Amino acid sequence: MTTREAVLGKIRRSLHTGPSDDDRRATVAARLAAHAPGLIPARGQRDPAGRLALFFEMADKVAASSERLASADEIPAAVARYLRSKNLPQAIRRGGDPRLERLPFDREPQLAVAVGPSDGHDLAGLSHAFAGVAETGTVVLVSGPDNPTTLNFLPEHHLVVVRASEIAGDYEAVWTRVRAAFGEGGMPRALNWITGPSRSGDIEQTILLGAHGPRSLHLLVVDDL
């Protein structure tokens, strides 16, 4: 008997009663298989136009900036415009996402576009969200070569593209989409839920932006891609 088994056995004996190990395993397996939703707030339960309006409202409340674009072709100009507004070099790093690959970056000849994970020296990164959440102004990013997680945390400025049609009302709706997209047992290594720029209030309860990641989050909401 291992030390671990001895400790757990002692705990079980002290409980005196309760389900067997097999019963507990069956209960856990059934719960995982059922994907029972948690509490779903009413705030996000709106029609598409209402969800979009709420998304912009909530993003603003958490100090994220945002703009709406009529098409994906406008993204390169929006990126260059944002960099100029922050007095940043005309340089951006993105992942290998094919939706970003197709963008007409050649229309912005002054904009240098690097591809791949960040090593911490990039001032600005560009990602494509898997989804958005209206009730909190959150963007959801799936890890992988298409959108490296390093771009979510290392650059000081994070620009995120999200389709207007993929802004859900609540978190549970996004989890359902993730399971449908990746299948049982095929979840991505990480799923980052980002609500506004990085912040901390640890020191005298004063909010400091950029404490553990980007100090600026800019959302590019595109009507069609």
C-alpha positions as CSV (number, residue, x, y, z in Angstrom):
1,M,0.0,0.0,0.0
2,T,1.4,3.4,-0.9
3,T,1.4,6.4,1.4
4,R,-1.3,8.0,-0.8
5,E,-3.6,5.0,-0.5
6,A,-3.1,4.8,3.2
7,V,-4.0,8.5,3.7
8,L,-7.1,8.2,1.5
9,G,-8.1,5.0,3.1
10,K,-8.0,6.7,6.6
11,I,-10.1,9.5,5.3
12,R,-12.7,7.1,3.9
13,R,-12.8,5.1,7.2
14,S,-13.4,8.4,9.1
15,L,-16.4,9.2,7.0
16,H,-18.1,5.9,8.1
17,T,-20.8,6.2,5.4
18,G,-21.3,7.3,1.9
19,P,-21.1,5.9,-1.6
20,S,-18.5,3.5,-2.7
21,D,-15.5,4.4,-5.0
22,D,-17.3,2.9,-7.9
23,D,-20.5,4.9,-7.2
24,R,-18.5,8.1,-6.9
25,R,-16.7,7.4,-10.2
26,A,-20.0,6.7,-11.9
27,T,-21.5,10.0,-10.6
28,V,-18.5,12.0,-11.8
29,A,-18.6,10.4,-15.2
30,A,-22.3,11.0,-15.6
31,R,-21.9,14.7,-14.6
32,L,-19.0,15.2,-17.1
33,A,-21.0,13.5,-19.9
34,A,-24.1,15.6,-19.3
35,H,-22.5,19.0,-19.7
36,A,-25.1,20.5,-17.4
37,P,-25.1,24.3,-17.7
38,G,-24.4,26.5,-14.8
39,L,-26.4,29.6,-13.9
40,I,-27.0,31.7,-17.0
41,P,-27.6,35.4,-16.3
42,A,-30.5,37.1,-18.1
43,R,-28.4,40.1,-19.1
44,G,-26.9,38.5,-22.2
45,Q,-30.2,36.9,-23.5
46,R,-30.8,39.3,-26.3
47,D,-31.2,39.3,-30.1
48,P,-28.0,39.6,-32.2
49,A,-28.2,43.4,-32.3
50,G,-28.8,43.6,-28.6
51,R,-25.9,41.3,-27.9
52,L,-23.6,43.4,-30.0
53,A,-24.6,46.6,-28.3
54,L,-24.1,45.0,-24.8
55,F,-20.7,43.6,-25.9
56,F,-19.5,47.1,-26.7
57,E,-21.0,48.5,-23.5
58,M,-19.4,45.9,-21.2
59,A,-16.0,46.1,-23.0
60,D,-15.9,49.8,-22.4
61,K,-16.7,49.3,-18.7
62,V,-13.6,47.1,-18.3
63,A,-11.3,49.6,-20.0
64,A,-11.1,47.9,-23.4
65,S,-11.3,50.0,-26.5
66,S,-13.2,48.8,-29.5
67,E,-14.4,49.6,-33.0
68,R,-16.7,48.1,-35.5
69,L,-15.6,47.3,-39.1
70,A,-17.8,46.6,-42.0
71,S,-15.5,43.8,-43.4
72,A,-12.2,42.0,-42.7
73,D,-10.5,44.0,-45.4
74,E,-10.6,47.0,-43.1
75,I,-8.5,45.3,-40.4
76,P,-5.0,46.2,-41.7
77,A,-6.0,49.9,-41.8
78,A,-7.5,49.7,-38.4
79,V,-4.3,48.1,-37.0
80,A,-2.2,50.8,-38.5
81,R,-4.5,53.5,-37.2
82,Y,-4.4,52.1,-33.7
83,L,-0.6,52.0,-33.7
84,R,-0.4,55.6,-34.8
85,S,-2.9,56.7,-32.2
86,K,-0.6,55.2,-29.5
87,N,2.6,56.6,-31.0
88,L,3.8,53.0,-31.5
89,P,6.0,51.7,-34.3
90,Q,4.2,50.4,-37.3
91,A,4.8,46.8,-36.4
92,I,2.5,44.0,-35.3
93,R,3.0,40.2,-34.6
94,R,0.2,37.8,-35.4
95,G,-0.3,34.0,-35.4
96,G,-0.8,31.8,-38.4
97,D,-4.6,32.0,-38.4
98,P,-5.7,31.6,-42.0
99,R,-8.3,34.4,-41.5
100,L,-5.5,36.8,-40.6
101,E,-3.3,35.3,-43.3
102,R,-5.8,36.4,-46.0
103,L,-6.0,40.0,-44.9
104,P,-4.7,42.7,-47.4
105,F,-1.8,43.9,-45.3
106,D,-0.1,45.0,-48.5
107,R,-2.4,48.0,-48.5
108,E,-0.5,49.3,-45.5
109,P,3.1,49.3,-46.9
110,Q,4.5,51.0,-43.7
111,L,3.1,48.2,-41.5
112,A,5.6,45.4,-40.7
113,V,3.8,42.1,-39.9
114,A,5.7,39.3,-38.2
115,V,4.2,35.8,-37.8
116,G,4.6,33.4,-34.9
117,P,4.8,33.4,-31.1
118,S,6.0,36.4,-29.2
119,D,9.4,36.3,-27.4
120,G,8.4,39.2,-25.2
121,H,9.9,42.0,-27.4
122,D,6.8,42.8,-29.4
123,L,4.9,45.9,-28.5
124,A,1.7,44.9,-30.2
125,G,0.1,41.6,-31.1
126,L,-2.9,40.6,-33.2
127,S,-5.1,37.6,-32.5
128,H,-8.4,36.2,-33.8
129,A,-11.0,35.3,-31.2
130,F,-12.9,32.1,-31.2
131,A,-15.9,33.9,-29.8
132,G,-17.0,36.9,-27.8
133,V,-19.3,37.1,-24.7
134,A,-21.8,40.0,-24.6
135,E,-22.6,39.8,-20.8
136,T,-19.1,40.7,-19.8
137,G,-17.4,42.1,-22.9
138,T,-15.1,39.1,-23.0
139,V,-13.2,37.6,-25.9
140,V,-12.4,33.9,-26.0
141,L,-9.1,32.7,-27.6
142,V,-8.1,29.1,-28.4
143,S,-4.4,28.3,-28.0
144,G,-2.3,26.9,-30.8
145,P,-0.1,28.0,-33.8
146,D,-3.0,29.9,-35.3
147,N,-3.2,32.2,-32.3
148,P,-0.3,31.6,-29.9
149,T,-1.0,32.2,-26.3
150,T,2.1,34.3,-25.9
151,L,0.4,37.0,-28.0
152,N,-2.3,37.2,-25.3
153,F,0.1,38.0,-22.5
154,L,3.5,39.4,-23.7
155,P,2.9,42.4,-25.9
156,E,1.9,45.6,-24.2
157,H,-0.9,46.1,-26.7
158,H,-3.2,43.3,-27.7
159,L,-5.5,43.7,-30.7
160,V,-8.2,41.0,-31.1
161,V,-10.5,40.4,-34.1
162,V,-13.9,39.0,-33.3
163,R,-16.8,38.3,-35.6
164,A,-20.0,40.1,-34.7
165,S,-21.9,36.9,-35.5
166,E,-19.8,34.9,-33.0
167,I,-20.6,37.1,-30.0
168,A,-22.7,34.9,-27.7
169,G,-24.9,36.1,-24.9
170,D,-23.3,34.0,-22.1
171,Y,-20.3,31.8,-21.2
172,E,-22.3,28.5,-21.4
173,A,-23.1,29.2,-25.1
174,V,-19.4,29.5,-25.9
175,W,-18.6,26.3,-24.0
176,T,-21.2,24.5,-26.2
177,R,-19.5,25.9,-29.3
178,V,-16.1,24.8,-28.1
179,R,-17.3,21.2,-27.5
180,A,-19.0,21.2,-31.0
181,A,-15.8,22.5,-32.7
182,F,-13.3,20.2,-31.0
183,G,-15.3,17.2,-30.0
184,E,-15.2,15.1,-26.8
185,G,-11.6,14.6,-25.6
186,G,-10.2,17.1,-28.1
187,M,-10.2,20.3,-26.1
188,P,-7.4,22.8,-26.9
189,R,-4.5,23.0,-24.4
190,A,-5.7,26.4,-23.2
191,L,-8.8,28.5,-23.7
192,N,-8.2,32.1,-22.6
193,W,-11.1,34.3,-21.5
194,I,-9.9,37.9,-21.7
195,T,-12.0,40.6,-20.2
196,G,-10.3,44.0,-20.6
197,P,-6.6,44.7,-20.2
198,S,-4.5,43.0,-17.5
199,R,-5.0,44.7,-14.1
200,S,-4.2,44.3,-10.5
201,G,-5.4,46.1,-7.3
202,D,-3.1,44.3,-4.9
203,I,-1.3,47.5,-3.9
204,E,-3.5,49.7,-1.7
205,Q,-6.5,48.6,-3.8
206,T,-5.4,50.9,-6.6
207,I,-6.0,49.5,-10.1
208,L,-2.9,49.2,-12.1
209,L,-3.2,48.2,-15.8
210,G,-0.7,45.9,-17.4
211,A,0.3,44.2,-14.2
212,H,0.4,40.7,-15.6
213,G,-0.1,41.2,-19.3
214,P,-1.2,43.7,-21.9
215,R,-2.0,47.2,-20.6
216,S,-4.2,47.8,-23.6
217,L,-6.9,45.7,-25.2
218,H,-8.4,46.8,-28.5
219,L,-11.3,44.9,-30.0
220,L,-11.9,44.9,-33.8
221,V,-15.5,43.7,-34.3
222,V,-16.1,42.7,-37.9
223,D,-19.5,42.4,-39.5
224,D,-18.4,39.7,-41.9
225,L,-15.2,37.7,-42.6
